[in-house]
Amino acid sequence: MSNDIIKFYAPWCVPCKLIAPTLSKVTVERGIDVDCTICVEAASKIGVVSVPTVGL
């Protein structure tokens, strides 16, 4: 079982920018950031329909 926190974001997304400082404190060791504008297929496979999306 994994304890990773995955954050799906887009560089142009204002809410993503607002939560980034808080999430970076929480995800220092176990966090993964996925840029949905680059990793479109990965986000689609996981079912991301809006950003920001945070998954465990």
Summary of the structure (lengths in Angstrom):
residues: 56
radius of gyration: 10.8
end to end distance: 10.4
largest distance: 32.4
contacts: 127
relative contact order: 0.34
helix: 36%
strand: 23%
